[in-house]
Amino acid sequence: MSQPLDLAAIGTPPTFKDALQARLERWYAHPGLYRWSLSNPLTRWLTRRRTRRLFDLMAGFVHSQVLLACVRLDLFRTLQQAPADLDSLAQRTGLAPSVLQRLILSAVALGLLERRSQGRFGLGPLGVPLAQHDGIGQMIEHNHLLYQDMQDPLQFLGNAWRGGMADYWPYAHAKPVPAAAGPDMDKFTRYSELMAASQGFVVQEILSSYFFDEHRCVLDVGAGRGRFVSELAAHAPHLKFKMFDLPPVLALASENLQAKGLQDRVSLHPGSFLQDPLPEGADLITLVRVAHDHPDAVVLQVLQKAHDALPVGGTLLLAEPMAQSDQEAGPADASVDAYFHFYLLAMGDGRLRSPQELSDLMKAAGFTHIERVANAMPIHTQILLGRKSKCLPSYFGNSVN
């Protein structure tokens, strides 16, 4: 790694909590506790649950590879058409029935597939969305780069930026950006297609959680191929748009916008927010899955440029996955955070931030009236709003609820 990474702000727990945690740790370490907890009907369920969670951690890599194998064999779309038995699936995939059966039964155990009558298999509850949304399968395939990078976790932590994931992202680690078509354009096309395909759930969370009626023009920073702008344009026909991104990316976006008939409602502004100011004229600026790709200094710089580009009373909307607080997070939320901590490390020098950390950065950039917008599926994204006020920022505090 060529430069230091940012550290997350971690609060100090109260003293009484420290004492309680220390006592619990001593209880857990007692040799007889495990045997006693299994013999006691009131505690047996808790011991079983903890043991199961520990086993799931160990087996997690196998689970991910079962998922990847099913995606590569196209089993989800195949079985969406009609349930099939083992022999017909073996003929379709080219795998021996005795080998394929192990994969299918593992997928059944994970809820991806399920047994049907007459020895057939169909989609399980977790397999249905994989058959319907191509973007999920593309992200699963993309994660194979992360799995390869992390084969030796200690070596990965010693130099996370030399793996396949870091090479995948053309803007990571201050790499030069091509201004026109060339060998590196394949990388821009590849990552732009992945971001567009995987952005659907994030876009729907934003459209279903925030009302755009008060706005007239939206500047999307880091706009990619225009997936968010295209869907927002259909959702809010009164809006005009500006898109800001690297020149090779907007070259790809231009074709997409023309195909959708949006060229009259969208203006393209190529540039880099590391060197260039953001275009003015929009009363809403959106940052969708942008901040977590970059270190704090860059995020603050982008937020300050957004503040400068907005008129008084203008709004910033920031949407991306965010870390859960200790009070909010359950086991499932914590596992999501663990994934993003390592994914963003492998990708570059960004990091997963909490809503409060992002709120503090927005406040430092001059935004006021900062609030968190409630949305139905925080695993996909969380949403923060900030205003450019005519009053001094110090007159207002943050309210991230």
DOTOR-937935 format. One line per 8 residues: their letters; for each residue x, y, z of C-alpha. Coordinates in steps of 0.05 Angstrom, whole numbers, plus 32768, in hexadecimal, padded with zeros to 4 digits. Each point is the difference from the previous one (the first is absolute). Layout:
A> X,Y,Z ~ ... .
% end
This chain:
MSQPLDLA> 8000,8000,8000 ~ 801D,8042,7FEA ~ 7FDB,802E,8031 ~ 7FE0,7FFC,8045 ~ 7FB7,7FED,8005 ~ 7FCC,8026,8027 ~ 7FEB,7FE8,8044 ~ 7FB7,7FFA,8015 .
AIGTPPTF> 7FE9,8028,803C ~ 7FF4,7FCE,8038 ~ 7FE0,8016,8040 ~ 8016,7FE8,8045 ~ 7FCA,7FD6,8022 ~ 7FEA,8012,8046 ~ 8027,7FE3,803B ~ 7FC6,7FD6,8019 .
KDALQARL> 7FFA,7FDF,7FBC ~ 804A,7FEF,8000 ~ 7FF8,7FDE,8044 ~ 7FC4,7FD9,7FE8 ~ 8023,7FE9,7FC1 ~ 803D,7FEA,8028 ~ 7FD5,7FD7,802E ~ 7FDB,7FDF,7FC6 .
ERWYAHPG> 8043,7FEF,7FE0 ~ 8016,7FDD,803F ~ 7FBE,7FD9,8002 ~ 8007,7FEB,7FB8 ~ 8047,7FE7,800D ~ 7FED,7FD4,803B ~ 800D,7FB7,7FEE ~ 7FBD,7FE7,801D .
LYRWSLSN> 7FD3,8035,7FE2 ~ 7FF8,7FDD,7FBD ~ 7FEB,7FBE,8020 ~ 7FD2,8023,8031 ~ 7FDF,802B,7FCA ~ 7FF0,7FC3,7FD6 ~ 7FE1,7FDB,803B ~ 7FD4,803B,8013 .
PLTRWLTR> 7FC1,8008,7FD4 ~ 7FFF,804B,800D ~ 8046,800B,7FE3 ~ 8007,7FC8,7FCE ~ 7FE2,8028,7FC7 ~ 8033,8038,800A ~ 803B,7FD1,7FFF ~ 7FE7,7FDE,7FC2 .
RRTRRLFD> 7FF5,8044,7FDF ~ 8047,8018,8010 ~ 801E,7FBE,7FE7 ~ 7FD8,8005,7FC0 ~ 8016,8047,7FF4 ~ 8049,7FEC,8009 ~ 7FF8,7FC6,7FD0 ~ 7FDF,802F,7FCD .
LMAGFVHS> 803D,802D,8004 ~ 802D,7FC5,7FF0 ~ 7FD3,7FE6,7FC8 ~ 7FF3,8044,7FE1 ~ 8033,7FF8,7FC9 ~ 7FE1,7FBE,7FEB ~ 7FBC,8021,7FFF ~ 8019,8038,7FD3 .
QVLLACVR> 801F,7FCD,7FD0 ~ 7FBE,7FD9,7FFC ~ 7FDE,8041,7FED ~ 8035,8010,7FCC ~ 7FFD,7FBB,7FE1 ~ 7FB4,8004,7FFA ~ 8006,8044,7FDE ~ 8035,7FE7,7FCF .
LDLFRTLQ> 7FD6,7FC3,7FEE ~ 7FC4,802E,7FF7 ~ 7FD7,7FD2,802D ~ 7FD2,8037,8019 ~ 7FE7,8017,7FBC ~ 7FFC,7FB8,7FE8 ~ 7FD4,7FEA,803A ~ 7FD6,803F,7FFB .
QAPADLDS> 7FE8,7FE6,7FBD ~ 7FEB,7FBD,801E ~ 8016,7FD1,8038 ~ 8030,7FCA,7FE9 ~ 801C,7FBE,8019 ~ 8049,7FF0,800C ~ 800C,7FDB,7FBE ~ 7FE5,8038,7FD5 .
LAQRTGLA> 8029,8034,8026 ~ 803E,7FD5,7FF9 ~ 7FF6,7FFD,7FB5 ~ 7FF6,804B,7FFD ~ 803D,8011,802B ~ 802F,7FC9,7FE8 ~ 800F,7FEA,8048 ~ 7FFB,7FB9,8018 .
PSVLQRLI> 7FBF,7FF4,8027 ~ 8025,7FE8,803E ~ 8029,8041,8001 ~ 7FC6,802F,7FEE ~ 7FD5,7FE1,8036 ~ 8030,801A,8036 ~ 7FF9,8046,7FE5 ~ 7FB5,7FFD,7FFA .
LSAVALGL> 7FF6,7FE3,8045 ~ 802E,8036,801D ~ 7FD7,8035,7FDC ~ 7FC1,7FE1,801D ~ 801E,8003,8046 ~ 800F,804A,7FF5 ~ 7FB9,8010,7FE8 ~ 8017,800F,7FB9 .
LERRSQGR> 7FDC,7FC4,7FE3 ~ 7FCA,7FD2,801B ~ 7FE7,7FB9,7FF4 ~ 7FC3,7FF5,7FD5 ~ 7FD7,7FC2,7FF1 ~ 8019,7FC6,7FD4 ~ 8049,800C,8012 ~ 8001,8046,7FE2 .
FGLGPLGV> 801F,8040,801A ~ 7FE5,8047,7FFB ~ 8011,8045,8019 ~ 8004,800D,804B ~ 7FEC,8042,8020 ~ 8047,801B,7FF9 ~ 8007,7FE8,7FB9 ~ 7FC5,8026,7FE4 .
PLAQHDGI> 8021,8046,8001 ~ 803F,7FE2,7FE2 ~ 7FD6,7FE8,7FC4 ~ 7FDE,8043,7FF8 ~ 8038,8033,800A ~ 803E,7FFA,7FD4 ~ 8025,8033,802A ~ 8002,7FD1,803C .
GQMIEHNH> 8021,7FCA,7FD7 ~ 8032,8031,7FE4 ~ 8014,8017,8046 ~ 8008,7FB8,8016 ~ 802E,7FF2,7FC5 ~ 8025,8041,800F ~ 800B,7FEC,8048 ~ 802B,7FC6,7FE8 .
LLYQDMQD> 8037,8034,7FF9 ~ 7FFA,800F,804A ~ 8001,7FB7,8013 ~ 8040,7FF7,7FD8 ~ 8020,803C,8020 ~ 7FEF,7FE6,8046 ~ 801A,7FB9,7FF8 ~ 8037,8013,8032 .
PLQFLGNA> 7FDE,8034,802C ~ 8040,8017,8023 ~ 8024,800A,7FBE ~ 7FC2,8026,7FE7 ~ 8001,802D,803D ~ 8049,800E,7FF6 ~ 7FF5,8018,7FB9 ~ 7FB7,8000,7FEB .
WRGGMADY> 800B,802C,7FC3 ~ 8025,7FCF,7FD4 ~ 7FC7,7FD0,7FF4 ~ 7FCD,7FF7,7FC9 ~ 7FCC,802B,8022 ~ 802D,803E,8002 ~ 8012,7FF6,7FB7 ~ 7FB7,7FFB,7FEE .
WPYAHAKP> 7FF1,8048,8013 ~ 8021,8031,7FCF ~ 7FFE,803C,802F ~ 801E,7FDE,803D ~ 8042,8017,8020 ~ 8008,803F,7FD6 ~ 8009,7FD9,7FBF ~ 8001,802D,7FC2 .
VPAAAGPD> 7FBE,8006,7FDC ~ 7FFF,7FFB,7FB4 ~ 7FDE,803A,7FDD ~ 7FED,7FD9,7FC3 ~ 7FF7,7FB9,7FE7 ~ 803B,7FD2,800A ~ 8014,7FBF,8022 ~ 7FE7,8018,8044 .
MDKFTRYS> 7FBA,800E,7FE4 ~ 7FEF,7FB6,800A ~ 8008,800B,804B ~ 7FD1,803C,7FFF ~ 7FCD,7FDA,7FD7 ~ 8004,7FC3,802E ~ 7FF8,8025,8042 ~ 7FCB,802F,7FE4 .
ELMAASQG> 7FD6,7FC5,7FE9 ~ 8007,7FDF,8044 ~ 7FED,803F,8025 ~ 7FC3,800B,7FD3 ~ 7FE9,7FB8,8008 ~ 8009,7FFF,804C ~ 7FE1,8044,800D ~ 7FB7,7FEC,7FF7 .
FVVQEILS> 7FF1,7FF2,8049 ~ 8023,8040,8017 ~ 7FD9,802A,7FCE ~ 7FBE,7FE3,8016 ~ 8010,800E,8049 ~ 800C,804A,7FEE ~ 7FC3,8008,7FD4 ~ 7FD2,7FE0,8033 .
SYFFDEHR> 801B,8028,803B ~ 800B,8047,7FE8 ~ 7FD0,8030,7FDD ~ 801F,8028,7FC7 ~ 7FC5,802F,7FF4 ~ 8022,803D,801D ~ 803C,7FFB,7FD1 ~ 8009,8016,7FB9 .
CVLDVGAG> 8047,7FEB,7FED ~ 802B,7FC6,801A ~ 804B,7FFA,7FFA ~ 8016,7FB8,8009 ~ 804A,7FFD,8012 ~ 8023,7FBF,7FEE ~ 7FC5,7FF2,7FD2 ~ 801D,7FC4,7FDC .
RGRFVSEL> 7FD8,7FEA,7FC4 ~ 7FC2,8024,8019 ~ 7FD8,7FC8,8020 ~ 7FE9,802C,803A ~ 7FF2,803C,7FD3 ~ 7FD9,7FD6,7FCE ~ 7FD3,7FE2,8035 ~ 7FF7,8042,8024 .
AAHAPHLK> 7FEE,8022,7FBE ~ 7FC8,7FCE,7FF6 ~ 7FEA,8008,8049 ~ 8000,804C,7FFF ~ 7FF2,801A,7FBA ~ 8006,8049,8015 ~ 804A,7FFB,8011 ~ 803C,8016,7FD7 .
FKMFDLPP> 8043,7FDE,800C ~ 804B,800B,7FFF ~ 8030,7FC6,8002 ~ 8048,8006,8018 ~ 8033,7FC9,7FFA ~ 8042,7FEE,7FDF ~ 8002,800C,7FB4 ~ 8004,7FB6,7FEC .
VLALASEN> 7FC4,7FF0,802C ~ 7FD5,8037,7FE4 ~ 8012,7FEA,7FBB ~ 7FDD,7FBF,8010 ~ 7FC7,8024,8022 ~ 7FF2,802A,7FC2 ~ 7FED,7FC3,7FD8 ~ 7FD2,7FE7,8037 .
LQAKGLQD> 7FDC,8043,8007 ~ 7FF4,8005,7FB5 ~ 7FE4,7FBA,7FFE ~ 7FCE,8015,8037 ~ 7FEF,8042,7FDE ~ 801A,802A,803A ~ 8034,802A,7FDC ~ 7FD4,803E,8003 .
RVSLHPGS> 7FF7,7FFB,804C ~ 8048,7FEE,8013 ~ 8040,8028,7FF7 ~ 8043,7FDD,8008 ~ 803A,8020,8026 ~ 8040,7FD7,7FFB ~ 8035,800B,8035 ~ 8020,7FE6,803F .
FLQDPLPE> 7FE7,8019,8044 ~ 8049,7FFB,8017 ~ 8015,8038,7FD2 ~ 7FC2,8022,7FE4 ~ 7FC7,8028,801E ~ 7FBA,7FE5,7FFB ~ 7FD0,8021,7FCF ~ 7FCF,8031,801D .
GADLITLV> 7FB6,8007,7FF1 ~ 7FE2,7FC4,8025 ~ 7FD7,8008,8040 ~ 800C,7FB6,8013 ~ 8043,7FDD,7FFD ~ 8002,7FB4,8008 ~ 803A,7FD4,8015 ~ 7FEA,7FB8,7FF6 .
RVAHDHPD> 8034,7FCC,8016 ~ 8039,8032,7FF8 ~ 8019,8014,8045 ~ 8012,7FBA,8018 ~ 8030,7FF7,7FC6 ~ 802E,8038,801A ~ 8027,8016,803E ~ 7FE6,8035,802F .
AVVLQVLQ> 8029,8039,7FE1 ~ 7FE4,7FF2,7FBB ~ 7FB8,7FF9,801A ~ 8006,8042,8024 ~ 801B,8020,7FC1 ~ 7FC6,7FE6,7FD7 ~ 7FCD,8017,8034 ~ 801F,8045,8001 .
KAHDALPV> 7FFC,8005,7FB5 ~ 7FB8,7FE9,8003 ~ 7FF1,8036,8033 ~ 8022,8034,7FD4 ~ 7FD8,7FEA,7FC2 ~ 7FBC,8002,8022 ~ 7FD5,803F,8007 ~ 7FEA,8017,8045 .
GGTLLLAE> 7FCA,7FD0,8016 ~ 801B,7FC9,7FD3 ~ 8002,7FB7,8017 ~ 8034,7FC9,8001 ~ 7FE8,7FB8,7FFE ~ 8034,7FCC,8013 ~ 7FEE,7FB6,7FF9 ~ 802C,7FC3,800B .
PMAQSDQE> 8009,7FC5,802F ~ 8011,8019,8046 ~ 801A,7FDF,803F ~ 7FCE,7FEE,8036 ~ 8006,801D,8045 ~ 800A,7FD2,803B ~ 7FB8,800F,8016 ~ 7FE2,7FEF,7FBD .
AGPADASV> 8029,7FC6,7FE8 ~ 7FEB,7FB8,8007 ~ 8029,7FC3,7FE8 ~ 7FE7,8008,7FB8 ~ 8011,804A,7FFE ~ 8045,7FF2,801D ~ 800F,7FCD,7FCA ~ 7FEE,8034,7FCB .
DAYFHFYL> 8030,8031,801F ~ 8038,7FCB,8001 ~ 7FF7,7FF5,7FB6 ~ 8004,804A,7FED ~ 803C,800D,802D ~ 8029,7FCD,7FD8 ~ 7FE1,800E,7FBC ~ 8011,804A,8004 .
LAMGDGRL> 8046,7FF1,8019 ~ 800C,7FD2,7FC5 ~ 7FE3,8033,7FD0 ~ 8028,803D,8017 ~ 8007,8032,8038 ~ 7FB6,800C,800E ~ 7FDC,7FE4,803D ~ 7FBD,7FF0,801E .
RSPQELSD> 7FE8,803B,8029 ~ 7FC7,8008,8032 ~ 7FC8,8033,7FF3 ~ 801E,802A,8038 ~ 8045,8001,7FE0 ~ 7FE3,8015,7FBD ~ 7FD4,8033,8023 ~ 803E,801E,8021 .
LMKAAGFT> 8023,8005,7FBD ~ 7FC2,8022,7FE2 ~ 7FFF,8031,803A ~ 804B,800F,7FF7 ~ 7FF1,8010,7FB6 ~ 7FCC,8033,8015 ~ 7FBF,7FDA,7FFB ~ 7FCA,800A,8035 .
HIERVANA> 7FBD,7FDF,8012 ~ 8020,7FBC,7FF5 ~ 7FCF,7FC7,8007 ~ 7FFA,7FB7,7FF2 ~ 7FC8,7FE9,7FD2 ~ 7FDF,7FC0,8016 ~ 7FFF,7FC9,7FCB ~ 7FE6,7FB9,7FFE .
MPIHTQIL> 8040,7FDA,7FF1 ~ 803E,801F,8021 ~ 802B,7FC6,7FE9 ~ 7FFE,801D,7FBA ~ 800A,8048,8013 ~ 7FF3,8035,8034 ~ 7FEF,8048,7FEF ~ 8018,8042,801D .
LGRKSKCL> 7FE8,8046,7FEE ~ 8022,8043,800C ~ 7FED,8047,7FEF ~ 8029,803D,7FEB ~ 7FE5,8033,8030 ~ 8006,804B,7FFF ~ 800F,7FFD,804A ~ 8043,7FEB,801E .
PSYFGNSV> 8008,7FB5,8007 ~ 8011,8007,804A ~ 7FB9,8017,800E ~ 7FE6,7FBB,7FF1 ~ 8012,7FBC,801B ~ 7FFE,7FBD,7FDE ~ 7FC2,7FD5,8007 ~ 8010,7FBB,7FE6 .
N> 7FC7,7FD4,801A .
% end
